[in-house]
Amino acid sequence: MIRIVGAHGNNLRHVAVEIPLGLFTCVTGVSGSGKSTLIVDTLYGHTAARLNGARVDAAPAERIEGLEQNRSGDRY
């Protein structure tokens, strides 16, 4: 499980979400609701920086939990 807590980039207002691992997961919502900000700017940005040392400007979030469990090639 990946947990994003306190995401507040662009139009997000301290959103908390849990995303299960090993499943196909869709993020849906109306236009302008923050789907891309949540997944691309927040989750991808923080994941790329933490796991690969990428230099990206990630959208702000209080914390993202669950990334460390897959760092060593652990099973989902």
SVG drawing of the C-alpha trace seen along z (x, -y; Angstrom):
<svg xmlns="http://www.w3.org/2000/svg" viewBox="-17 -26 37 37">
<polyline fill="none" stroke="black" stroke-width="0.4" points="0.0,0.0 1.2,-3.5 -0.2,-6.2 -0.1,-9.9 -0.9,-12.2 -1.4,-16.0 -1.0,-16.4 -1.5,-20.1 -0.1,-20.9 -2.1,-23.2 -5.8,-22.6 -5.4,-19.8 -6.2,-20.7 -4.5,-18.4 -5.7,-15.2 -5.0,-11.8 -5.2,-8.7 -4.2,-5.0 -3.2,-3.2 -3.0,0.6 0.1,2.3 -0.2,5.2 -3.6,4.1 -4.6,2.0 -5.9,-1.2 -7.7,-4.0 -8.0,-7.6 -11.1,-9.2 -12.8,-12.5 -14.2,-15.6 -12.0,-17.9 -9.8,-20.0 -10.2,-17.9 -6.4,-17.2 -6.0,-13.7 -2.8,-14.6 -1.5,-16.7 -1.9,-13.8 -0.5,-11.0 2.1,-12.7 3.2,-15.8 3.0,-14.3 3.4,-10.6 5.7,-10.3 7.8,-13.3 8.4,-12.1 9.0,-8.5 11.5,-9.4 13.4,-11.6 13.4,-9.1 14.1,-5.9 16.2,-7.1 17.7,-10.4 15.9,-12.3 15.9,-16.0 12.3,-16.8 10.0,-19.5 7.5,-17.3 4.2,-18.8 4.1,-19.2 2.8,-16.6 3.3,-16.1 4.5,-12.5 4.4,-9.5 4.5,-6.1 5.1,-2.7 7.8,-3.4 10.5,-1.8 8.9,1.6 9.7,2.1 13.2,0.7 15.1,4.0 13.0,5.7 10.5,7.0 7.3,8.6 4.2,6.4"/>
</svg>
